[in-house]
């Protein structure tokens, strides 16, 4: 079964950090964007394997959206 899961990826001076708001504690990092996306996908798959079907459904029933806004500051 496949699921759509929201992931937040942040970049700082040390590389990239990713986490899943729906899956508490599911996070990863990488030196590049490609590394972090591969790493978080693996982390999600492993995390979901530890859950029962009911737990997966409960955690993944929330829809999370992210947006980027451009704002001007005086």
CORTAUR-V358007 format. One record per backbone hydrogen bond with DSSP energy under -0.5 kcal/mol. CO is the residue of the C=O (numbers start at 1). NH is the residue of the N-H. If there is no record, write none. Layout:
BEGIN
co	nh
CO	NH
CO	NH
END
This chain:
BEGIN
co	nh
3	5
8	19
10	17
12	15
15	12
16	30
17	10
18	28
19	8
19	21
20	23
22	24
23	26
25	27
26	20
28	18
30	16
32	36
33	37
34	38
35	39
36	40
37	41
38	42
39	43
40	44
41	45
42	46
43	47
44	48
45	49
46	50
47	50
48	51
52	56
53	57
54	58
55	59
56	60
58	61
62	64
69	71
END
